[in-house]
Amino acid sequence: MNKPPNITPITVAELLRWGRERVGVDAEVLLSFVTGRSGAGLVAGGSDGVGRGEVRGFEGLVERRVRGEPVAYLCGRKEFWSLALDVNPDVLIPRPETELLVECVLAHAGGNGIAALLELGTGSGAIALALASELPGCAIVATDISPAAIDVAVGNRRRLSVEHPGLGAVEFCVGDWFEAVSGLGRRFDLIVSNPPYVAPGDAHLQRGDLRFEPRAALVSPRNGLAALEAIIAGAPRYLNAGGMLLLEHGYEQSPAVRDLFARGGFIAIVTHRDLGGHERVTGGLTPPPLTSAE
């Protein structure tokens, strides 16, 4: 059955049943978005009628989902670190495994003072805003080469600063990696990034949500290592002595990334595993300043 059953009026339960036949559990998310009802509200109001406009809207979203469009883009929202973020095809969809990057920053911040932090390739602003919600006293700068992505991030900051009054300040800048801060003369206690790390031609690019996400935010030359290499090479110029660099990467890239950190002069290099057991985030420290005795 390609169209909703020809019932007038059609109930919430009947429409949801049709949607589930087409797109499975995603139907509940899409119908909640169209009707403004929570998941519990869909169940409690299962016998309620649904207006024709909402039926048509739901049908359109279901058909787009059948074609593979990500639910996050269809609804324009994705939760990350308990923050509801606006997203569109100009930015990557925030993923649960990237929350490990936030956790690593907070673990480091727990034993070290972090007054200034730089995020590179911010996209929707997910990482920077998550950190601003946890470290309100930290001065955070977040950059992206895409003006369209920065527009999304600024919009998220504007809305979330109203919804979460304790949210710390985040300054968003347009620029390629360190270009946006190169003339500011600023140094940071920590630099963090989830850069492009998928190799060109990787088969995963033809599957699932990746087909619809911005390639520039996913793909990097040299087997996916080019962006990681550029960030690691440039970071020492912008880190305070003893500062930390933390990077997300592909689960098969950790040996190469650790080697790049070592060649870049970083010490105390550690790789962290995500909930799936994959090596996902690597960090390292710049050497502390030499004392006179040394």
N, C-alpha and C positions, 0 to 999 in steps of 0.2 A: 504494500500500500504506500504510494509515493506522496499522496496528499492526506491531510487530516480527514477523518471520517466525516461524511456529509450529514452532520447532526446540528440542528439549530434549536436551542443553543447547545454548544458543546461544553462539557464540564472540564474543570481542571484535571481531574483524574483521567478522563478519556483522552485529553490532549497530551498529557504526560505519557500515557501508555503508548500512544502513537509515536511520540518522540523517542521513547526508549527502544522501540523496534528499529528505529533508524540509526540512532547514535549512542545507544546505551546510556550509561550514567551521566553523560554530558547533557542529556535532555533536561535534567533537573536544574543544572546551572543556568542553562539558556532560558528555561521557562521562568525561573526566579528573576532573571535579569529583565525579561519582557514584562512580567506582571508586577514586579516590585515585592513579591512575596518571598519570605524565607523558605528554606527547605521544610521546616516544620509547618509553615503556613500553607504550603502546597498540600501537605497531608491533611491538615485540619480542615482546609477549604476544598477538599477534593470534589465535593458535590456542587460547588459554586460554578456558575456559568462564566465563560470567557468571551469578551467582546471580539467582534470581527477584526478590528484593528490589531489586537494582541495576537489573535490566531494567525493573521497574515505575517506579522512580525516574527513570530516564533517559527512559522513554516520557512520563512526566508533564511533565518539563522541556521535551522536544521539542515537545509539544503547546502548552505555554505560549509557547514561542518562536515557533511558527507563528502564534499570535495577536498576536505583536509585542512581548511583554515583553522588556525588555533583558537581555542575557546577564549583565551585571554584577549586576542585581537577582536573577536566578535563582541565581547562584552566591554572591552576597553579598560579592563581592570585585572590586576594580579596581586595577590597578597605576598608580601615578603617581609619576614621578621615582624609579623603582626601589623604591618602597615599596608593599607590598600593603595596600590600605586596605579596611576593611569599609564597605560601602555598603548602603543600603536605600531604599525610596521616600520617606523623609523628607529625603533629600539628593540634590543633583545628582550625576550620574556624572562624575567627573573626566575631562577630555578632554586629548588630547595638545597642542592649541594653547595651553592654559592654562600649559603648562610654559614658554612664552615669558615669562610674568609672573615666574616664578622666575628665569629667566636674566637678565632685566633688573635684578632686585634684586641678584643676585650681581655683575653687571657694575658696578653703582653701588657696591656694598660694597667692591669691589676697590680703589677709589681713595678711599674715604671711610669713616671710622669709623662703624659703625652699632651703637650700644649698645642702642637700644630701637626696636622695630618693632610696628606695629599692623596687623592684618588685619581687614577688615570683611566680614561675610557669609561666614564660614568654611565652612559646610556640614559636610562630612566631616572637615574639618581638613587637607585635602590640601596647600594652599599653605603654611600655617603649619608643618606637620610637615616638608614638603620643605625649607623654609628652616631649620628647627631642625636638620635633618641636615647642612646645609652651614655654618651659622653658630651653632655650639653656645654661643658666648659671648654671643650677643645675647638680650636679654630680649624675648620675643615675647608679645603679648597678641592673642587672636583672639576675635571676637564674632559672634553670630548672634541674630536675633530669635526663632528657633525653638528651644525647649527640647529638642525631639526631635532636632534636628540637633546640638546641643551634646552630647547624650548619645552620639551616634555618634562625634563628634570626640574626646570624652574616652576612649571605649573604644579608639579607634585610638591615642591617645597612650599609654594604659596598656600595650597590647600591644606597640607599636613600641619603647617605652622598654626593654622586656625584650629584644626581638629586636635592637635597635640600641643598645647601651649608651652610645655617644657622642652620642646624640640630645640636643639642647638642651631646656631647659624651655620649655613653652608653657602660658600661663594662658588658659583658655577662660571666657568670660563671656556671659551672656544679655542681649541688649538690641538696640534698633533703632538701627543705625549707631553714632553716637558716644554714645548714651544709656548704654551699659554702662560707659564710662570718664569720663563727664562729671563725676562727683563725686570722682574720684581725684586731680585736680590734676596729672596726668601729661602730659608732652609726649614726642613721638617723633621719631626721626631720619628715619623712613620710614613711610608709610601705603600699604597695598596692598589692592586689592579686585578681585574678579570679580563685580560686582553684577548684578542682573537688568537686561537691556538689550533684551529682545525686545518689540516693540510689541504691544499687545493686538490680537487678530485676525490676527496674522501667520500666513500659510498654513503655515509650517514647524512650528507648534505641533500640527498635525494629522498630522505625519509622524514615522516612526521612533521613536527612544527618547523624544523630547520629549513624546509623548502620555502617558507614564507618570511623568514627572518632576514634582516639586512646582512648580506654577505660580507660587507666590510667589517662588521662586528664579530664575524665568525672565523673568517679565513685569513691565514697568514702564510707567506711563502716559506721556503726552506723547511718543508715538512711540519709547518705550523709553528716553527720556533722563532721566526724573524721578529715578531713584536716582542716576545719575551726577551730575546737577546738585546733589542734596542733599549728596553726599559732597564734591564739589569746593568747594561753598560753606562746608561746615563744617570742612574739613581744616585751614585756616590756624590755627585756635584750638588745635589739638592737635599742630602740627608745630613743631619747633625752627627757628630762623632758619637758612635754607639747607637745610632738610629737603625731602625729595622725596615727591611723591604719584605712584603708578603705578596705572593702571586698565586693565582689559580692557574692550573694547567691541565692538560690531558693526562689520564691515568697511566698512559704508557710513556709519557715524556719526562717523568721524574728524574731518571738518571742524567739525561741531557741537561735538564734545568739545574740540577745540583752542580753539575760541571760548570755551567755558565756562572752560577753564583761564586764558585771557588775561583774561577778565572777572573771574576770581577773584583776580587779582594775581600769578599764577604767571609765572615767567620760564624761559628755556631750555627751552621746550616742544618735545618730540620725540615722534614716533610711530614705533613699531617694527612691522615686518611679520613675520607668521608664516611657516612653511615653505611655505604655499600662496601666498605673495606678498601676502596680505591685510593691510591696516593693522589691527592687532589690539590693541596696547597703547600708551597715551599717558601720558607722564610730564612733570612740571614741578617746578621748585624754588620754594620760598618765597624772597623776597629776603633776602640776608644783612643783618645789622645794620649800620646806618649808623655810620661812624667819626666821631670828633669833627671831623676835617678836612672831612667831608662835611656 
